[in-house]
Amino acid sequence: MNDRRRVVITGMGVATPLGFSVAELWEGLLAGRSGVRRITSFDPTDYPSQIAGEIAGFDPTKHLDPALCKRLDRFSQFGLVAAQEAVRMSGLDFSTETSERCGVIVGTGIGGLLEIEAQHVRLLERGPRRVSPFMIPKLMANAASAQVSIVYGIRGPNSSTVTACASAAHAMADAVNSIRRDEADVMISGGAEAAISPLSLAGFAAQKALSRRNDEPQRASRPFDRDRDGFVIGEGAGIVVLEELGHARKRGARIYAEFLGSGASGDAYNIVAPHPEGLGAVSSMKSALRDARLNVTDVDYINAHGTSTPLGDEAEALAIRMLFGSHADRLPVSATKSMIGHLLGASAGVETVATVMTLDRGVIHPTVNFENPDPKCCNIDCVPNQPREADVRVALSNSFGFGGHNATLAFGKFTG
């Protein structure tokens, strides 16, 4: 029995180290191309980790009004660029929509960190009177969500989620629930992040969380591989247009996938380390399946959180094996982060786009840099190094953040 409003994806947009379009991202993922390089935005020589999934040479004025760019932190610029592509792809004209029936929820893990650092330097060097009046609205975690709504005149549900690396997943789950509750017919949602900075790099390095494979940056992010030594920080945005099915059909929209359900949980274990037995991840995936009204054997593919950290990958693999049992032997699991790094609060947005493309195109992108299986990763099939054609009908996407915040999204191939 289907007794609730169905939600579909009608548009997608990205800003990633592999490009500023869904087509560029998807082509790069299928080619196994890495966007990880030595950092160029500042001199990383004195840092233990000197590499990132950086969007080098980004000129926001090529995508946005120059006057607006001055009022946006880099993370909001990424979010707005990705939202523009998603709206173009959807074919929506918001001037003809009821503005109160459309909303925006864009998550971020850190928000305007670059603006915070820049203005702190200005305060110390030039005094309080020289701090920018744009500082507060630029650094706010809700700035990207607010700016998208302002640009499109959207007056419906509007908020932002901040749950570390699960932020975008929680944002999209909240957006879907707004549609299900009949608060909106259209929601723009996802995540944006720009945290490649001296301070954040120093902080993550102090935790010993980052890969130090500086001499081989493109081989540094290696989820589930025995020789992984930490994650690679990335930046960008992933945004989708979520739409009530009847609304999408009425305007003849192209539908890329259906949003089937979501699940969330807390590890209640450690502020940065995952639960060693993967209990929170199991609970999150189980909740998503329950919300989507699916059984474990219905799942054809998992887009893994797969950060390339020793503890994180082990815990996720263990959770998959625990929940799916023998079905895990036939369940491909690939990690987008192997090619673009870890986009923190934006990760789930970009990984949702990758998952939807898998459903739409019938191809699973690989996990690159997988060379030596790790017995602690439960012998999962991580689609090593080469893409794989597959008729994927149901897919999950996992996102697990510092603080023990877990989120899983379930998507289905749209069949009418």
C-alpha positions, 0 to 999 in steps of 0.5 A: 500500500502506498499511502504517502506522497512519492518524491522523485529527483528531477534535477542535479548539480555539482561543483567538484574536483572533477568538474562543474557539471554532472556530465563531467563528474560522471565521466571522471568517475567512470574513467577512474580519474582522481581530482586529488592534487597538491594544494595550491590555494596556500603553501602547504609545505609545513603541513604533514598532509599537503594534498586535497580534492581542491577545485583549483582556479575556481573563478566564481564570477564566471558562474555568478554575478560579480557583485553577489560573489563578494557577499558569498563565502566560497562554500555558498558560491559552490552551493549556488553554482550547483543549485543553478545546474540542478534547476536548469536540469529540472526545467523548473521556472520558479516564476510560475510556481507558488513560492510558498510550496517550494523550499530549500535545505542545504547542509554544511559541516563547517560553513564559512570557515575561509571567511572566518580565517580571513577576517580574523587575520584582518582583525589582528593586523588592521583592527576591529574597524576593518572587519568586513560588514559582510563577515557574519552573513558570509560565515553563517552555516545557513548562508548557502540555503538562504542565498539559493532561496533569495535567488529563486524567490522561494518562500517555503520551508528553508533551513540548514543542517549541520551534522558534520559529514552527514549534513547533506544527507540529513538535509535531503531527508528533511527536504523529502519529509517536507514534501511527504508532509505536504508542506512543499511540492518542490525542494532544492537540497544537498550540501556545500563545503569549502574547508581547505584552509590552513587552520582546518588542514592543521586541525585534521592533521593534528588528529592524524586523520589525513593521508600523508601520501604527499608524493602520490596524491592521486593514489592517496584516497584508497577506501577499503584498501589495506594500505589506506592511511587517512582521508583526503579533504575535498571541497565542492557541492552537490544539489538535487531538485526533489519533487512530488511525483504528481507535480513532476508528471503534470509538467512533463519533467524528466525523472532520474530516480525516486527517493524511497526512504532515509534512516538516521542514528547516533553512535553514542560512542566517541566524538570522532571515532566510529563505533568499532562494531558498526552498530550505528551504521547498521541502525542507520541502514536498517532504518532507511530500509524500513522507511523505504519498505524494503528488504535487505535482498532488494538492495542492488548497490551501496554507495559507501561513506568509504573515507579511506580511514583505517577505522571508518572503512572497517566499521562500515564494511563490518556493518554491511556484512552484519546487516546484509549477511550472505547477500553482501557476497552479491552486493557491489559497494563503491566509494566516490571519495576515492576520486574526489576526496572527502567533501565533508558536509557536501559529500552526501550531495555529490554521492547522491548524484553519483548514486542516481546516475548509477540507477539511471545509466546502469553503470557502477563507478569503481573504487580506485586505488584498491590494490591490496584487500584488507581482511578487516573489511569483510571481503566486501565487493568494492568494485575495484578500479574498473566500472561495472555495468549492472541493472541497479534497481535499488541503491543506498548511500551512506554518510557517517559524520564526526559526533556519531551522526549517521544517515542512509538514503535509499533510492530506486530506479524510476519505473512509473 
